[in-house]
Amino acid sequence: METKRKALGKGLEQLFSNEVINFENFESEIVASTKESDIIEIPLEEIRSNPYQPRKTFNDESLKELSESIKEYGIVQPVIVKKSIKGYELIAGERRTKAAILAGLEKIPAIIKDFNDQEMMEVALIENIQREDLNPIDEALAYENIIKISNLTQEEFAKKFGKSRSHITNMLGLLKLPSATKKLVEKNKISMGHARALSKISDDELINDLTDRIINESLSVRDLEHIIAIENVPKKNKLNRKVDEKSIHFIIYEKVMREKLGTKVKIKDNKIEIPFVREKDLERILEILGIEITGD
């Protein structure tokens, strides 16, 4: 994986390091390190959205403004795509692509790079949360998907994306809200503050009632919190944080083994988990451990 990342260029090496991810210079560094002859024109009809794109809705007015700019000045920066079985998948540049279609273009300048599924998911999330606000539900779903696919703890995820642990916990809590309430959050009919307060309540029927009151009575977040406090609303039990509260020794052991083996070693339930991608990767790990397998 390390060799692959370096082959993808400085931008990706920085983006997928263990440091806090910063998307600010990601595209510009990839463009700067790409020969002009390697930037090609791709038919827009052959490009489809990043399958891990967390944004489900786009601001029509913002897209129209961008399309007018494209009509006047053209595409200032190429999009980044991945070759797929049929055409190309977008890695970065979703808004530019949609705006180019609105502007009536048939082709768009693009740089082709090779990403795995986890990297595509992370790029899509980073581009959205650092460049343009996602609605809270889309953001929470993106967090949940990356945590699952990358097998990160909430603590590790928070550090990697430059967020606080409490922010990640609060965002993931929104996914447990009733569907009607989540739709209102998606449409910005109720605020993140309202949603966070509601997500602490254990009774879905009560959440729905309070959601209606927020809309009908124009309750502020402070009003809602006051109602929850004085009516002694039943709260959800605190999450069992045992998994993240490992002993300091286990955390140190994990770190040492990860550095030694070059893979995400985990220690839990009195077991050591050493994941590998394919047989060659397993052979590499066995060699590091000094385990020799001899055939008959």
C-alpha positions in Angstrom: 0.0 0.0 0.0 2.8 2.4 0.8 4.4 1.9 -2.6 1.1 2.5 -4.2 0.4 5.7 -2.4 3.8 7.1 -3.3 3.1 6.2 -6.9 -0.1 8.2 -6.8 1.8 11.4 -6.0 2.7 13.8 -3.2 -0.9 14.9 -2.8 -2.2 11.4 -2.0 0.8 10.5 0.1 -0.1 13.5 2.3 -3.8 12.9 2.2 -3.6 9.3 3.3 -0.9 9.6 5.9 -1.6 9.0 9.6 -1.6 12.8 10.2 -4.7 14.9 10.3 -6.2 15.0 6.8 -6.1 18.4 5.0 -7.8 18.7 1.7 -6.8 22.3 1.1 -3.9 21.6 -1.2 -4.8 18.0 -2.3 -6.0 18.7 -5.8 -3.6 21.5 -6.6 -0.6 19.3 -5.6 -1.9 16.5 -7.8 -2.3 18.9 -10.7 1.1 20.4 -10.1 2.7 16.9 -10.2 0.9 15.9 -13.3 2.4 16.5 -16.8 0.2 18.6 -19.0 0.1 15.8 -21.5 -1.4 13.5 -18.9 -4.5 15.8 -18.4 -7.0 14.5 -20.9 -10.5 15.6 -22.1 -13.1 13.1 -21.1 -16.7 13.0 -22.4 -19.0 14.0 -19.5 -21.4 11.2 -20.5 -18.7 8.7 -19.6 -18.3 10.0 -16.0 -20.4 8.9 -13.1 -20.5 10.1 -9.5 -18.2 8.8 -6.8 -20.3 5.9 -5.4 -19.2 7.0 -2.0 -20.3 10.6 -2.5 -21.9 11.5 0.9 -23.8 14.6 -0.5 -27.2 13.5 -1.7 -28.4 17.0 -2.6 -26.6 20.0 -4.2 -27.5 23.7 -4.0 -29.1 24.6 -7.3 -28.3 28.2 -7.1 -24.6 27.5 -6.3 -24.4 25.1 -9.2 -25.9 27.7 -11.6 -23.4 30.3 -10.4 -20.5 27.9 -11.1 -21.9 27.0 -14.5 -22.0 30.7 -15.5 -18.4 31.0 -14.4 -17.5 28.0 -16.5 -19.2 29.4 -19.5 -17.1 32.6 -19.1 -13.7 31.2 -18.0 -13.9 27.5 -18.7 -12.8 24.7 -16.3 -10.0 26.2 -14.2 -8.9 23.0 -12.5 -9.2 19.4 -13.9 -11.4 16.9 -12.1 -9.8 13.7 -10.8 -11.3 10.4 -11.9 -10.7 6.6 -11.7 -11.0 4.3 -14.7 -13.9 1.9 -14.2 -15.4 -1.0 -16.2 -17.7 1.4 -17.9 -16.2 4.8 -18.3 -14.9 6.7 -15.2 -15.8 7.3 -11.6 -15.3 10.8 -10.1 -12.9 11.0 -7.2 -12.9 14.8 -6.8 -14.8 17.5 -8.6 -18.5 16.5 -8.4 -19.8 20.1 -8.4 -17.6 21.1 -11.3 -18.8 18.1 -13.3 -22.5 18.9 -12.6 -21.9 22.6 -13.4 -20.1 21.7 -16.6 -23.2 19.7 -17.7 -25.4 22.7 -16.9 -23.1 24.9 -18.9 -23.6 22.7 -21.9 -20.1 21.3 -22.2 -19.5 17.9 -23.7 -16.1 17.2 -22.3 -14.1 18.1 -19.2 -10.3 18.1 -18.4 -9.4 15.2 -16.1 -6.6 13.5 -14.4 -6.8 9.7 -14.0 -5.7 8.2 -10.7 -6.1 4.8 -9.1 -7.8 4.7 -5.7 -9.2 1.9 -3.6 -12.7 2.0 -2.1 -11.7 3.4 1.2 -9.6 6.2 -0.3 -12.5 7.2 -2.6 -14.8 7.3 0.3 -12.4 9.4 2.4 -11.7 11.9 -0.5 -15.4 12.4 -1.1 -16.0 13.1 2.6 -13.1 15.4 3.1 -13.9 17.4 0.0 -17.4 18.0 1.2 -16.8 18.7 4.9 -13.8 21.0 4.3 -15.1 22.8 1.2 -18.8 23.0 1.5 -21.1 22.0 4.4 -22.8 18.7 4.3 -26.2 18.4 6.0 -25.7 16.7 9.4 -27.3 13.4 8.4 -25.2 12.9 5.2 -22.1 13.8 7.2 -23.0 11.3 10.0 -23.7 8.6 7.4 -20.3 9.3 5.8 -18.6 9.0 9.2 -20.3 5.7 9.9 -19.3 4.2 6.6 -15.7 5.2 6.9 -15.4 3.9 10.4 -16.9 0.6 9.3 -14.8 0.1 6.2 -11.5 1.2 7.8 -12.1 -0.5 11.1 -11.2 2.6 13.0 -12.3 3.4 16.5 -14.2 6.7 17.0 -11.0 8.1 18.7 -8.8 7.2 15.8 -11.3 8.6 13.3 -11.6 11.8 15.2 -7.9 12.3 15.2 -7.5 11.5 11.5 -10.2 14.0 10.4 -9.3 16.7 12.9 -12.5 16.5 14.8 -13.2 16.1 18.6 -14.3 12.7 19.9 -17.5 14.3 21.3 -18.4 15.7 17.8 -18.1 12.3 16.2 -20.2 10.7 19.0 -22.9 13.5 18.6 -23.0 13.1 14.8 -23.4 9.3 14.9 -26.1 9.7 17.5 -28.2 11.5 14.9 -28.5 8.3 12.9 -30.7 6.8 15.7 -33.3 9.5 15.3 -36.7 8.5 13.8 -36.7 8.8 10.0 -39.2 11.7 10.0 -37.0 13.8 12.3 -33.9 12.9 10.2 -35.6 14.1 7.0 -36.3 17.5 8.7 -32.6 17.7 9.7 -31.6 17.0 6.1 -33.8 19.8 4.9 -32.5 22.2 7.6 -36.0 22.5 9.0 -34.6 21.8 12.4 -31.0 22.7 13.5 -28.1 20.5 14.5 -28.6 21.8 18.1 -32.2 20.6 18.1 -31.2 17.3 16.6 -28.4 16.7 19.1 -30.8 17.3 22.0 -33.4 15.0 20.5 -30.9 12.3 19.9 -30.3 11.9 23.7 -34.0 10.9 24.2 -34.8 7.2 24.3 -38.5 7.4 23.4 -39.1 7.7 19.6 -42.7 8.7 20.0 -41.7 11.5 22.3 -39.0 12.6 19.9 -41.7 12.9 17.2 -43.9 14.9 19.5 -41.1 17.3 20.3 -40.1 17.6 16.7 -43.6 18.7 15.9 -43.4 21.3 18.7 -40.1 22.6 17.3 -41.8 23.2 13.9 -45.2 24.4 15.1 -44.1 26.5 18.1 -40.7 27.7 16.6 -38.9 26.4 19.7 -35.3 27.5 20.1 -32.6 24.9 21.1 -32.7 26.5 24.6 -36.5 26.1 24.7 -36.2 22.5 23.8 -33.5 21.7 26.3 -35.6 23.4 29.0 -38.7 21.3 28.1 -36.6 18.1 28.2 -35.2 19.1 31.6 -38.4 20.2 33.4 -40.5 17.3 32.0 -37.8 14.8 33.1 -37.7 13.2 29.6 -36.2 9.7 29.7 -32.6 9.7 28.3 -30.7 7.1 26.5 -28.2 5.1 28.6 -24.6 6.2 28.1 -22.7 4.1 25.6 -20.4 1.5 26.9 -17.0 3.0 26.1 -15.0 -0.1 27.2 -13.7 -0.7 23.7 -12.1 2.8 23.6 -10.9 2.8 27.2 -8.2 0.3 26.7 -5.3 0.1 29.2 -2.4 2.3 28.3 -0.3 -0.8 27.9 -2.6 -2.3 25.3 -2.5 1.0 23.3 1.3 1.1 23.4 1.5 -2.6 22.4 -0.9 -1.9 19.5 1.1 1.0 18.3 4.4 -0.9 18.4 3.0 -3.9 16.5 1.3 -1.7 13.9 4.6 0.0 13.2 6.5 -3.3 13.1 4.0 -5.1 10.9 2.7 -2.2 8.8 -1.0 -3.2 9.4 -3.8 -2.2 11.7 -3.2 -4.6 14.6 -5.9 -4.6 17.2 -5.8 -6.0 20.8 -9.2 -6.7 22.3 -11.0 -9.4 24.3 -7.6 -11.0 25.1 -6.9 -11.5 21.4 -4.5 -10.0 18.9 -6.0 -9.3 15.5 -3.6 -9.0 12.6 -5.5 -8.2 9.3 -4.0 -8.7 5.9 -5.1 -7.9 2.4 -4.0 -10.8 0.3 -1.7 -13.9 0.6 1.4 -11.9 -0.3 0.7 -9.5 2.5 0.3 -12.5 4.9 3.6 -13.9 3.7 5.2 -10.5 4.4 3.8 -10.5 8.0 5.0 -14.0 8.7 8.4 -13.1 7.4 8.6 -10.1 9.8 7.5 -12.4 12.7 10.2 -14.9 11.7 7.7 -17.7 10.9 8.9 -19.9 8.1 6.4 -22.2 6.3 8.0 -25.1 4.6 6.2 -27.2 2.0 6.2 -31.1 1.8 
